[in-house]
Amino acid sequence: MVSTPRWSALALPPSRALVVVACSLQLACVRAGFERQSRAVAPDRSAAGVDVGSGGRGRDASARDRGARLDPSSPPSERDAGSRDALAEEAPCPGGPTVFYTNMPARRVLGQADFVGSAANRGGSATAASLSRPLGVVVYGSKLLVADNRNNRLLVFDREPASDGAAATAVIGQPDFTSTAAMTSASTVSAPQGLGLTGSALFVAEWDSARASLWPLDSLFSTPRLSTVFGQVDANSAVDVTTSVTPTSLGSVPSVLAVGSHYLVTDSDNHRVLVFDSTVGAPPAAIAAIGQPDLQSNGAGSLANQLNVPLGLATDGVRLAVVDAFNDRLLFFDQVPTTSGVAASSSWGSWGQGALNLDNPVGALSDGTRLFVADRGNDRVLVFNRWPTSPDQPPDVLIGQATYGTGEANQGQGTVAAANSLWGVHFLFYDGCRLFLSDTNNNRVLIY
């Protein structure tokens, strides 16, 4: 199993609401609860060890805006509107937005030299062109940022790379492209997972450091340094709290999201999503917990007001979707809850491989109309042309598999990848033109 972060995104064009991609990595877990063997990725219930048989859903047990220059103190909704305007003006879309269809191939691959390779760091050590368990993805203007989880860094690529396997143009969190040490500080990242955007900052989830953080965009590519940290007393602390939880504490963090006037942080170990007001203090204190009756509880459950290892988050600008991984379902809220214990208005999914099923899902995103879901255990992405309003509503498009009823890694080809296959998909981002996703077990990012 693997621990992986998930996270958020921003929607384009400006007429659309904020797109959020939330994701997580894999962590060594079992269905009734989870036992941590590695703190690098989000929980995965699959059997320990790399097992490409039995449907190929086994996982490695050792593993789980660019915006207008707006006032950082303004609400996320105002800042995001400016960001979408800026992105729409600065990000061209050659040939028009991607048209999605079942079993479609990706148009470009990063992290591997071609669509067949799947080895971490291309079978060697870290370079500017390699990835090791990539997770969060987000587009900021002409740049694509990738959370390179096991290399403990964020890589910056051209949004429209000129060739497959193109090298990153910059690295954040490490002094160079070959260093990979995990460190917790104001200028480093440790097992980064989900990525998100506000109008003025990059939102980062870190599994190993049990924190989320805001990195000002103005200095992100010159002197990157976080300005706000959630879950810790300072930027150098990494205390994972799973007993005696509080409004300011966090366990493992797979995903983050800015929506409306709130910041959301997924606290997977404690089976809750924390809601923070945009006027955060130091340290930031949550105003509500989704999945718990209060800010001091952390039990798992399967009722409409409970969660069992939440991972991803998505919003259409008003509604909220929470990926409830160990319950194999999506929970929908009519708006972001601002009090603890609020029950979901509806849900979708149950365990399985069919058109109405999920298996250990991780990330989700919305472009304001459609909903994309990373169904990790089934090695596929489900695309709904509109948000599900009934548990009997099937997806409209299937990516990563040719048909429903199967969930084999790389469509049954084991470790041999292809342009139309997936293995352990985690996070997604749609910028109004292209779909970007982290094909985590294939150690690559695909662009559709």
N, C-alpha and C positions, 0 to 999 in steps of 0.2 A: 504494500500500500504506500501511498505517497502523501505528503502534505503540500498543498499548493495554495497560493493566494488567489483570490478572485477580485475582480473589481469593476470600475465604472467607466462611463464614457460620456461624450457630449454629442448632441444631435445636430445634424445639418439637413437641409438649409435652415435659415433663420426662422422660417415659418413653422418649423417643427420644434417639438419640445426637447428638453435635455435627454440625450441618450445615455443610458447608464449600463455599464457592463460590470457585473460583479462576479467575482470568481474566487476560487480557492485552490490550494494545492492539496496533495494527498498526504495523509498522516497515517501511521499504523493504527488501525482501528478494527473493532469488531462490531457487529450490528447492534448488540445490546449496550455498547459503550465503547470507548476507545482507549487504547494503551499506546502511549507515544513511544516510538522507536527513533524517529528522526523528526526534528521540528521544522523541516524545510518546506513542507507543502500541506494542502488541505486534506481532511480526512477522506479515506477511501475504504469501503468495507470489503473490498475484494481480497482474495487469498494472498498470503505473503509470497514473495518471490515473483520473478518475471515468468509468467505463464501465458504463452500465447495460444495454448490449447484451451479447451472448455470455453469457447467463445472469445478467447483473446482478451478477457477483461481483467486478467491478473495484473498486479502492479508490484513494483519493487518495494519490498517491505522496509527498506532503509530510507525510502523517500516518502511524504504526504504532499493651453488654449491660447492655446494661444489666445488670448483674449484681448479686447480693447483694453487700454490702460485705465481701468476703472478703480475706484476706491475700494481697497480690500475690506473695509468695514461695511460696505453695502451688502444687502442680502444676496445669497447665491443666485436667486432667480434673476436679479438685475444684472449681476456680473455675467451670468451665463448668456443672457440675451446679447450682450455686447460681444461675447466670445463667438457666438454663432454668426453674428454679422461679419466679424473680422475673418473667421474661417471661410465663410462663403465667398468672400471677396478674394482670398488669397490662395485657395486650394482649387485648382482647375480639375476637371473631370474628363479626361480624354475619352471620346467615344460614348460619353454619357454614363449614368449610373448602371451598375451591374444588374442584370436581370437574373433572378434566382430560379433554378429548376432542380429537380431531384437528381442526385448522383452527379452533379456538375463538378468539373475539375477546377482546381485553383489556377489562377493565371500567373502567380509568382510565388516563390518560396524563399525564405530567409533562414539562415542557420545551417542549411545543408547546401551542397554544391548543385544538387539536382533533386527531383521529386522522389527518387528511390532511396536515398540515404536516410538513416534514422539514428545513428550513433550520437551520443552526447559529445559535444565539442568535436564533431566529425571524427571521433575515434582518437583524438589527441588531447592536447591541453587548450586552454582558452585563447582565443584570438578575437580580432575585430569582426570576424565573419562567422563565429561559432556561437552556439547556444547550448545550455545544459538545463533542461526542464524549464523552458520559458513559461511565464504565466500571464501577468497582466499586459494588456496592449492598449494604447491610446494614441490618437492623432492630435497633434498641435500644429496648426498651420501646415507647413510643408514637411513636418517632421513626424516620424513614427517612433514612439518610445515603447520599449519592451522590457518587462521585468525578467531578467535572466536569473532565475531563482537560485540555482546551485552555484552559480558564479558570483552571487552576492553583488549584483550590479544592475544598473539600468543602461541599456544600449539605445543610442539614437541613430535611426536610419532615415534615409530619404523616404518620404511617403510613397513616392512612385519610383522604386528602385529600377535601375537601368537593366539589371540582369538578375537571374537566379543566383542566390548565394552572395549577394552584394555585401560588402563590408560596412559596418557601422561607421558613422562619421564622428561620433563622440561617445564617451562613457561617463556615467555619473555613479559615484559611490566607490570607485577604485582609482588609483593614481595613473593606471595605464590599462591597455587591453589584455594584458597577460596576468595581472594580479587578480586573485579571487578570494582573499581572506575575508571571513565574516567579522564585522565590527559594528558596534552600536555607538553612534555618535551623531552630531548634527550634520555631518557631511558624508556619512556612509549609510549603507543599507545591509540588513542581514536577512537573507531569504525573502526578498520582496515578493509580494503576491499581486493583489489587485491594484490597478491604477485608475485614477479618476481625474477629473478637471473641475475646478471652479473657474470663475472669470479671471482670477489673479494668481492661482496656485495649482501646482500638481498635487494631487491627493494620493498618498502612497500607503498601502497596507503592508506590514511586516509581520510575518508569522513568528519568526524566532525572537524578535525583540518585543513581541506582544504590544505593538503600538501601531497607531496610524499617525501620519504627519502631513503637514502642508509645506510645500516648497515653492516660494515665490517664483513666478514665471519670469519676472524681470531679470533675475540673476541666474536662472536655471542652467544656462549654457555658458556662463562665464565663471561665476563663483557659486556653484550650487550649495545650498545650505538650508536646512529646514527652519521654519519660523515658528511653527506650532506643533506640539506633540500631544497626542491623545493616549491616555493609558499609563503614562509614566510621569514621575515627578520632575524629570529633566531628560535631556537628549542623550545622556550617557547611561541611563538605567534601562534594564530589560527584565523586569519582574513580571512573571506570568502568574496571575492571580486566578485560582480556580476554587478557592474556599474563602469565605467571608468577603464576597464581592461587594463592591461599592459603586456609586455613580461615576467614579473617576478611574476605576480599575478595568483591566482587560486581560483576557487570556490570549489564545492564538487568534490573529486577525487575518482573515482571507480577503475581505473586500471592503470598499468604501464608496460613498456616494454623496454628492451634494445635490439637493433638490429643494426648491422653494427657499425658505429661510432656515433650512436645517442641514446639518451634516449627519450622515448615517454611517455607523461603523459596525460591522458584523463581528461578534464575539463568539466564535464557534464553540470553544471549550465550555462556555457558560450558557450555551443554547439561547442566545438572545441577540437582538440587534439594538444597539444603543442609539438614541436620538439626541443630538446636541443642537442647541440653539446656535445660530450663526455668530452671535456675540459671545464667543467662547472666552472663558477665564483661563487662569493658569494655576493648576492644571484644569483643563476643561472638564466640567461635570455634566453628565447626561441629565436630560429632563424627563426621559421616559425609556422604558425597555419594551421592545416587541418580543413576545414569547415568554414573558415572565409577569407575575402579578405586581412586582415592585422592583426596585433597583438593588435589592439585597438577595434575591433568589436566583438560583441557577440550575433548576431541575429540567430534565428532558421530558417531552411528552408529545402526544399526537392529536390533541384536541385543536379546535380552531384558534385558540389563543395560546398555543404552545409550539415549540420548535424542538427539533432534534438534529443538532449540528447544521445550523444555517450557514450557507456559503455565499451565494450570489444575490445581487440586488439589481432591480431595473425599475425605471419609471417612464411614463409617457408625459411627464410634466405635472401630472396630478396624481394618478393612481400609482401604487407601489406594488411590485412583485418581489416576493422573498423566496429564494430557492432553499427549500427545506430538505437537505440532502438525504439524511437517514430515514426520513419519512417518504422519500421518493415522490415529492409533490411540489407544486408551486402554490403559495398562499397569496391571495390578492386582497389589497386594502384600498378602499375608495379614496383615501388620502393618507398622508404620512401621519401615523398616530402621535399625539403629543401627550398622552397619558399612558401609563403602563397597563398591561393586561388586556388591551383591545383585541377582540376576536377578528379574524379575517372574514371578509364578506363572502368569499368563495375560494375554492381550491381546484386544482387540476392535477391529475396524475396519480398513479399507483405503480408498485414495482412490476417490471416486466419488460418485454422487448417489442410489444405491439405498438400500434399507432396512438394508443391512449395511455402509454406507459412511460416510465422513467426508471433509470437505474443509476443511483448515486449522482444526480446532476450537480453541476457546479455553477457555471456562469449564466447570465442572462443579459439581454439588452433590448431596448425598444427605440425605434426611430420616431416615436410619437404615434404611430399607427400599428406597425407590425411588432411582433415579439419573437426574439430569437433565443433559443435555450440550448446550452451546451450539455448534452446528455452523456456525461463522461463514461459511465459504465457500459453504455451501448455504442460508444465510439461514433457518435453522430450529433448533428445539430438539427433541431426542429425549428421550422419557420412557420409562424402563424401570421396570416395576412391581417388578422385583427386579433386583439387579445381574447383568449378563450372566455366565453360567458357560460359555458356548460362543460362538465367533465366528459361529455360525449363528443365534444368538438375536436376533430383530428387536425393535425398540422396540415399546412398546404404544400410545404416543400420539405424534403429530406436531404440533408447534406452529409456525406461520409459513408452512407450505405445506399445500396440500390433498391432495397425493399425493407418493409417493416418485418418484424419477427426474427431478425438476426441482429447480433451485436458484436460481430467478430472484429478484432483488431486488424486494421488495414485490409478489411474485407476478406479475412481468412488467409492473408499472405504473411502472417507472423510479423517479423521485424522488417520485412521488405515493404516500404511505403510506396505510395502512388499519388498522382495529382488529385485523385478523387477519393482518397481514403484518409482515415483518421485513427489515432490511437491515444486515448486519454485527453480529449479536448477539454480545455478549462475555461478560458476567457475569450470574450469577443468585443469588437468595437466596430461600429458603422459610422462613417463620417459623411453620409449622404451621397457617396460615390462608390466606395469600395467597402467590402467586409473584411476585417482583419481578425484572425483567430490564432490562439496558441494551441498548436497540436503537440501537447506537452511530452508525451512518451516518445514521439518521433523527433523530439528536440528541434522543433522548427516552428516558424510562424508562416501561416498561409495567407495569401491575399486573393480575394475573389472579386 
